[in-house]
Amino acid sequence: MPERAPNGYFVRDLVVFNPLRRGGYVAKGFVFEAPDLTNSPVADLNLFQDQLCLLLASLHENQRLQVQYFCDSDYKGELLRYQQETEQFTNVWTKRARNERFTRYWQSMSERKLRRQRVILYVSRALENVPRSFQSTAARREYYATLLDQLQSEFEHVHRLLLSWCEQRETCVVSKGRQVREQKETFPSSPLSPRHAAVHWN
């Protein structure tokens, strides 16, 4: 085990550890948001476990999967979206009720009384490339640009794999900056109600 974390930097939405050559590693994180399965039937739980096994089996030999789990109280995005939808309503009673919920939940979030479980899936791989000697700076830049293009394509394939894995559960998958499919929420659902599962860039 290393005594301290290796040097890392962000480039093209990837996390690169150590040099961009043999001895280095590249990783990407995906935030996974799943609906609550606490009261789900055993058949659904078994199906979810089987799909997890399929996900692990789908990774290449040079890829590794790490899972980060933590809790916080951050529902800011959901609450702001809920409030934006509220502003579009014309019924006075509906707007009053939704505004009350927004204020109450926002206060609870500020006081850290809410609990949100987070799961981040990190997929990483070791680098095996050995750069040749370059004749010019332009050639060096072209080499590393091509390498990063290849790595981006590889992790886009991982993202598509996660998309297909979630779609098998009829869930929603979200990537950074765009939403593939969305289930609309209608009043009087709580702004904090889990509506779908999602996977997006971290």
N, C-alpha and C positions, 0 to 999 in steps of 0.2 A: 504494500500500500504506500502511495506517495505521501510524504509528510505535509505537503501543501498542494493546493490546486494548481494545475498547469496554467500557463498563460493562455488566455482565450480572447477572441475578438469576434465582432459581428460583421458579416459581409453578405450581402444579397439575401438577407433573412436567414442566414445559416450561422451556426456557432462553430468557429474553427479553433481547435486547441493545438498549441505548438505550431511548427511550420506547416505550410501547405504542401507537404511531401511525405515520404515514408517516415513514420514516427509521429505523424500528426493524426488528428481525429476531426471528423465533421459530424455535427448533430443538428437536429431540428426538433422543436417542441410543438406539440399539438394539445390544446386544451380540450378535454373530453367532458361534456356535461350530459349526464344520464338521468332519466326520470327515476323516481323513487321506486325501488323494487321490493320494499319491505313486505308488503302484503300481496305480492304477486304469487300466482300458483306455482307449484313445484315444477310443472312442465316448462313454464317460462324461464325459471331460474336455470333449469338444466339446459335449455336452448341457449341462454346467454353464456353459460359456461362452455358449451360446445363451440360457440362462435369465437370466444376468447382463444380457445385452443387452435381454431382455424387461423386466427389472426397471427398467433405466434408461429404457426407452421408456414405461413406465407412469407415470413421474413427470410432474406437471403442469409447464407452462411456467414457473410462478413458484416451483417447488421446485428445490432444489439438493441434491446428495448429496456428502458428504465421508466419507472413509475414514481411520480412525486405526488404525495397526498398531503393536503393541509386544509385548514379551515379559516375562514374570515367572515366578515359581516358586510361585504361589499355587494350591494344590489343597486348601485348608482345607475348603471346602464339601463336595467329593467325599469327602475322607477321613473327615470327621465323619459323613456319611451312611453310608459304608461301615461305620464302627464301630457306628453305631446298628443297622444290619442284622445285624452280627455278634452283638450282644447277644441277638438273637431266636433264634439257633441253640441247639440242645440237645446236638448232638454235640460231645464234648470235643475231639476231634482237629481238627474243622472250626474251632472257636472259637480253638484254639491257633494254627493256621496263619494264620487271618485276623488275629488280634491281632499276630502277628509281622510280617505285611505292613504293617499299619497303623503300627506303631512304626517300621519301617524307612523307609517312605515319608515319615512325618512328620519324622523326623530329616533325611532328604535335603532335604525342603522347607525346614526351618529353616536348613540350611546352604546354601541356594540352589543345590543341585545339580540340581534339576528345572528343566525348561524348558517353559513354556506360552505358546503364541502367542495373542494377543488381536486381535480385529478388532471395531471399533465403527463402525457406520454412523450418520452424523448426517444427518438430513434437515432442511433449513431453508427458510424462505421469508421474503420481504420483506413488510412491512406497508404497506398503501396507504390505510388508513382515516384520515380526518381528523375528529377529534371536533368536534361542534358545541358551541355554548355551552350550558351546563347551568343550569337554573333553581334546582337544589338539589343538595346533597351526595348525597342519595338517588338522584337521577337519574344523577349521575356514576357512582356505584357500580353501578347497574343496567346502565348502558351497558358498562362494562368487564367486568362479570360475564357479560353476553351475549356479548361479544367473546371472552372466554376459553373459554366453552362452545363457540363455533364452532371455535376453534382446537383444542380438545381433540378434537372430533369429527373434524376433518380429520386429525389425527395418529393417531387410532384407525383411520381408514381406511387410513393408511399401514401401520399394524401389521397389519391384516388382509391387506393386499397382501403383506407379507413372510411372513405365515403361509401364504398360498396358494402363494407361491413356494417355500417350503421343503417344503410337503406334496407338491408335484410330484416332489420327490426322495425321497419316503417318509421324511422326516426328522421330528424332533420339534421343536416350537416352544414356547418357554417365555416367558411374559411375567411381569413383576414381580409376585410375590405369588401366582401361580397357574400350574399346569402343565396344558397342554391335552392332551397325550398323552405317555405315558412308556413306554419299553422297560425292563422289569425286568432287573436284572443278577443273575446267579446265580453262586455260588462254583464254580470258583476264579478267575473273571475278576479281573484286576487292578483295584483301585479307581481307577486313573488311565486305564484304557482308554477311548478315545473311543467313546461308545455311539450318538451321534446328532448331528445338527446342531440348533442352537437359535437362536432370536431372542428376546430379552427386553428390557424397558425398561432403559435405563441410568440 
